[in-house]
Amino acid sequence: MTNIITTRDFKSNAKEALANKTLQKALTHVEAGFIGKRRLAMEALPEFDQLRDNARDIKNHTLANLDAYLEEYEEKVVASGGKVHWAADGEEACNQILDICRNVGARTVTKGKSMIAEEIGINDFLEKNDIEPVETDLGEYIIQLRGETPSHIIAPAVHVLKEQVEEDFRRVHDHLPVSRNLEEPESLLDEARKVLRAKFLNADVGITGANFLIAETGTSVIVTNEGNGDLTQIVPKVHIVLASIEKVTPTLDDVSQILRVLARSATGQEISVYTTFSTGPKRQGDVDGPEEYHVIILDNGRSNMIGSEFQDMLRCIRCGSCMNHCPVYHAVGGHAYGWVYPGPMGAVLTPSLMGVKDGGQLPNASTFCGRCEAVCPMRIPLPKMMRHWREREFEKHLNPASQRWGLNFWAFFAKRPRLYHLATSLGIPLLSLFGRRKGYFKYLPLASGWTKYRDLPAPETRTFQQQWAQREALKQGGAK
């Protein structure tokens, strides 16, 4: 088992990730496994862009009327025999889950994949209170065995190689024959299925997340490819849905439209293998289902985003497309971001939920190439919001002093055109002279943090303005 990054210092995390050869090998699967499939799925659906517009508009309408739809959702859940719990923060949500578990004497809890559960740290909390949480999503199960956190929101173990999974299975599943063959992915999957089957049958409580909460029916929706979510919410006698406030959606028709862009953006599928709708506890005559149905709706700082320049982030449907296409994520993986949410969406959401002091480094982890916004199914303007966070970080003097001095130094010249032109007309020839030998700079004073890892071409002997002026003079001379 490898140690994972635990610090929230992105810069040091990134250096460690870049030096990790195993991680670098694993990260090649991100581009191969997601980008091409999404492109093919999008090209096969001519109305894909129109659906993106519709999905954006549905979410904007919902956020503008969020209080009304949340109240409607609660009414419908109660009418179906369920119960809604409101949690202001992660601590309150954890205690609510603990109370439900203790009321039924729960010793084991099975869990479907849930980023909200990761956000509030429910696994550690339950373990400290003598309740065993068991992750049932294969990727989540793998990282639970490794003592790690997800590195991707839909493929939590994308950073782990097959050989590492085999090693972990042999270490933990020591009750199975040592001579068993675990060389093929199918054999690993089969072993996980057999081990988890007993956990499903013995669990007292099942916890799932929710991709959507439907206001008109009081229904929770989960989207999976393994079926573990169904077993998690049907077999135990208590089902707990854990969701954040922005997951509410007005109608079933609205959810149906958003589902058409979700799977295509996430995994390149037309629709996920399992899209499960749950409404209330087991009814008379039902052959299966939970006896109790609880929904915990978490705020945890999201209401502060309403009406701010970061409200658009609440449209996110957690497809992972932004990180799948992000060159920074491709280089360092998810753990470098230091918390639950990696990639461009994490660069906006983390400082929104944790504050710019703890999350302010992440908006700087971007090339601003714009690919994240271009592929987002909800048309979230991620680069714009990252710029807003950079501005706040600068205003609070949280970025390095050298960076602020450098920007102020550049601004001094930029505000004085004559001085700027004089400085560049003297500096460009000098840079051209010193860089002439190799044609580029590897170590440049005051810029080595950039040039150490990137080739900076040596400039021409004249500035752009000088070359332009010469070109115009030649054109005018030729006209005469």
N, C-alpha and C positions, 0 to 999 in steps of 0.2 A: 504494500500500500504506500502511495506517495503522499507527502504532506501537501496540503493545499494552502493557498495564500489566505492570510487572515487579516492583514493590515488594510486600511482604507487609503493608503498612499498609492495612487494609481501609478505614479512614475516609477517607484521601486518595484511595484507588482509587474509592470510591463517589462522591465529589464529582466526580472526573474523568469517571466513567461517566454521571452525571446531566447533565453539561454537554455530552456527546457526542450531537449531534442524529442523526447517522447510526446510532449504536448504539440510541438510543431508538426510531427507526423500525423497525429490525430486530427489536427485542425484542417488538414487537406480534405477531410471528408465533408466539411461544411459546405464548401463550394460545389463539390461533386454531387452531394446528396440533396441540395435544395434549389440552387439557382436555376439549373437547366429544367428541372421538373416544373418549377413555377412558371417559367417562360412558356413551356409547351402547353400547360393548362390554361394560361391566359390567352394564348393565340387560338386555342380551340373554342373560346367563348367570345364571340364578336361583341357582345354587350358588356364585357367585363368593366370597361371604364364607366359606363353608365351605371352599373351596379355599385361601383365605388362612390359615385356621386350620391346615389340613393342612400347608401350606408352612412355616408358622412352626414347627410341631411337628417336621417333618422336619429342619429346620436346627438346632433346639435339640438334638435327639437326636444329630445329627452332631457338633456342637460339644462335646457331652459325651463323645464317643468319638472325637475327632478323630485322635488318634495311631493308633488301630487302623485307621481307614478310610484314612489316608494310607499306612500300611504295606501294606494290602491292595491299594490302587491301584498302588503301586510293583511289587508282585509280579506283578500282571496285566499291567502295561506291559512288564516284562522278559520275561514268558512269551510276549508277542506279538511280541517282537523289538525292542522299543524300549528306551530308556535314560532313567532319571530322574536329574536333578541337583538337589541341595538347595542353596538359596542363603539365607544368613542375612540379607543386605542387598542393596541395589541394586548396589553395587560388585562383589560376588561374582557376581551374576547377569549383569552386563555382561561380566565377564571370561570367564564360562562360554560366553556366546554368541559372544564373539570367538574363543575357542579352537575352537569347532565350525566357525565360518566359515573360520578359517585352515587347519584340517585338510583342507578341501575346496578351498582356494584361492579362496574366494568374493570377488568384486569388487562384486557387486550383490545386495541383499537386498530382496525385496518384503515388505510388512507389511500384515496385516489390522489393523483398528481394535482397539487394546488400551490400556486405561487403565493397566495395569501397566507397559507399555512407556513410557508418558508418565511414570509415577511414577519410574522408574529412569533416565530420560533416555537411552534406548538410541540414539536417532537421532544426537544430538550425539556420543556415545561412538564409534559406528561411523564417523562422518565423520572424527573425529580419527585413526582408525586406517585411513584410506584405503579404506573400504568405503561404497558408496553405498546408503543406505536409501531406499526408495520407498514412500510411503503409497499404498495402492490403494483404500481407502474414499474415496468422492468428497469428503465433507466434510473428511476428514483430508488428502486431496491438496490441496484448496483452501488450507487453513491452512498446509500445508507450503510451498506456493508463496509465501505471504504472510509466512513466517517467524514464525508465531504458534503459540499453543498452543490446545487445545480450549476452548471456552467452555461446553460442555454435554457430558455423558458419552455421549449417544446421537446428538446432532446437533451435532457439533463446530464447524460453520461457521454456526450459527444467527444469529450476530451480523453476518454478511456479507450485503450486498445483492447482487442479481443483477448490477447494473451494476458492482459492484466485482469480481465474479468474471470478467466479460467483460474488464475492464481487466487483470486478472492473467493471464488466458489469452493475451491479445494480447502482453503483455510477455514471458512465458516461452516460449510456443509460437511463437517468431519465425521458425521454418522453414516455417510454414503461410502461405497467401496472406493478404495484408493485407485484401483485399476480401471475405473470407468473412463470412457473416452469423452473428452470435452474439447476436442480440437475444432469442431465445426460450430458455427453459430446456432444451428438447429438443436444441437445437443445441450448447449448452454440454456437456450430458451426452454427446452423440455424439462431440464432440471429445476429451473426457477418456477415453472408452472407446478411441478409436483410438490415442491417445498411450500409454495404459497397456498396451495389448495387447502392444506390443513389450517393455515392461518385464517383463511376466509371462513371456514366452517366453525372455528372456535371463537371468532371475534364477538365481543359484546356490543361494540359500537362501530359504525362505519362513518368516516368523515370524507366528504368530497368537496371540491371547489365548485364553481359554477361559471360556465362561459356566459350564460345569460340568465336573468330572472325575468319572467314574463308577467307584466303587471295585470293583464286582463284575465289571467287564469291562476295566478299564484304558483306557477310552474318554474322549476329550476332545470337548466339544460346543461349537460356535460358532453363534450366532444372528445372521443378517444379512439384509439386504433387497436386496443388490446382487449377490451371487455372487462378489464379489472374494475373499472368504475361501476359497472352494473352489479358485479358481485359484492362490491363494497357497500352499496346502498340497499341491496335487496336482502342479503343473507342475515346481517345482524338485526337485532330487535330494535335498535335505535339508529336513525340516519341523521347526521348533522351536516347541513350545507353551510359552507363558509364562503362568504362573498363580500366584495366591497360595494359601496353605494352606487358606483357608476355602471355596475353590471345589469341594472334594471333596464328593460326594453318594453315599450308600450304593448305590442301585440304579437301574436304568433306569426302573422304575415311579415311584420318587421324583422323578426328573428330569421325567418326563412330567407329573406333577401340577404341579410348579413352573412348567413351560413354559406351562401354561394361564393362569397369572396374569401371567407375564412380559410377553408381547407385548401383552396387553390393557392393562396398566398403562403400558407404554412408549409405544406408538404407536397404541393402539386397534385393533390387528389381532387376529383370533382366533389366528393364529400367524404368525410371520415368514415371508417368502418362502423363505428358506433356513434350515433347521435341520440342521446337518451333524455327523455322528458319525464320528470318526476313531479307529481302533484299530491302532496299530503301523505299521511301514513296509510298502511294497509286497510282496505275497506272490507266490509262483510262480503264474503264470497270470493275475495282475492286469494289466489293460491300461494302467493308469496308477497314479500314486502315488509317494511319495518312497522313495528307497533307504535313507534314515536317518530315524529318528523319535526326537526328543529332547523331553523334558518338563522344564522348569525350574520348580521349585516354590519360591516366594519367601515368606519370613517378613516381613522388614522391619518388625518391631515388632508384628505381629499376635498373636504368641503371648503378648505381655504383656497383651493385652486379655482373654485367656481367664481366667475366674474373677473379672473385675473388673466394675464397674458399667457398663462399656462393651462387654461381650461381645455384647449384642444387636445391636450394629452389624455384627457379622460375619455376620449373616443377610442383609445387603444383596445384592441380585441385580443392581444397577446398572441399574434400569429408568428412572431419571430422573424418576419421578412426583413425588417430593417437591419438586424444583426447579421442575417444570412448574406446580405449584400454589402456589409460595411468592411472596408479594407483594414480598419483598426481592429475590429473584432477578429477578423481572419488572422491577424498577426499575433494577438495576445490571448485570445479566448475570453471566456466569461469571468473567471475567478479574478482576473486583474482588476475588475471594476469594484471589487471589495464588498459587494452586498448582493442582494437577491436579484436585482434587475440589471443585466448587462447591455452592452451595445448602445446604439443611439437612443432607444426608448428609455434605457436606464440612465443615460446622461441627462435626461430631462426629468424623469420621474424621481430618481433618488434624491437630488437636492430639493425637490418639491415636498417630499415626505420627511426627509431627515434634516433639511436646512442646508444653506449654501456653505456653511462652515465645514460640515462633514462631507457633503457631496459636491462641492464646488469645483473639484479637480476634473470631474468627469466630462463636463461640457467642453473642456479643452482637448479631450481625447477624440478629436474629429478632424478630418481633412476638409470638411465642408464641401465634399464632392457632390452632395445632393442626392446620392443614390437612395438613401433611406426614405426621403420624402417621395421620390419618384416611384418606389415600389409599394409604399404603404397603402393598404386597401381602404383605409379610412381617411386618406389624404391629410395626414397630420403634418404640419409644417415643422418638422423636427429641427432643421438647421436654424430657423428663426428663433425658436425657443432656446436652443443652446446659446445663441448670441445674447439673448436676454439674461441668461444665467452668467455668462462671461462678464456682462456689464455690471451685474450685481456684485460679482466677486471682486471686480476692479474697484467699485465704489466703496466696498467694505475693507479694502486693502488686504484681502486674503490671498491674492496671488503674490508670487515672489517679488521682493523689492527690486531686484535686478530687472525683472520684466516691466515693472511700472516705470523705472528710470529710463529704460530703453525706449518705451513708448513715448514718454514725455520728451526725451531727447529728439526722437524722430518728429514728434508734433511741433517742436520748436522750429525746426527747419521747414517743415511742410507748410507752416503758416507764413513763411517768409520766402516767397518764390525766388527772389533774386539771390538770397543767401543759399537756398536749396540748389539752384542751378550752379552757383559757384562751387559749392561743396562737391556736387556730383561730377562737375567737369574736371575737378582735381582728383577725386577719388577713383573714378572709373579707369583712367589711364594707369594709375598705380596698381589697381587690382589686375588689370590686363597684363601688366609687366610681370608681377609676381606669379601669376597663374599661367604664364606662357609656356613654361617648361612641360607641364603635364596636361594643360588644357582644362584643369578643374582644381577645386580646393577640397582638401580632405579635412584640414584643420585651419579654421579662420578665426582670428581674434574676435571675441565678443559674439561669435556665432558657431562655436565648435559643437554646441549641443545639437545643432542641426546638421552641420557638415560632417560630423564624425560618422553618421549613419547614411548620409546621402551625398552623392557627387554634385557639387555646385559648379556649374560650368564657368570658366573664366569669361568675363565680359569682353565685348568689343572695346576698341581703344577710344571710342566716342560714345557719348550719351545718346539716348533715343532722340532727344530734342535736337542735338547737333546733327545727327544723321538725317532727321526730317528736314531741317533747315537747308542742308546741303542738297537734298533731293529736290526740294521746291525751287532752290536757286537754279539747278540744272534744267528743270522743266521750264522755268521762265526764260532762261537763256536760249533754250531750244526753240521756244515760241517766237523769239525775236529773229 
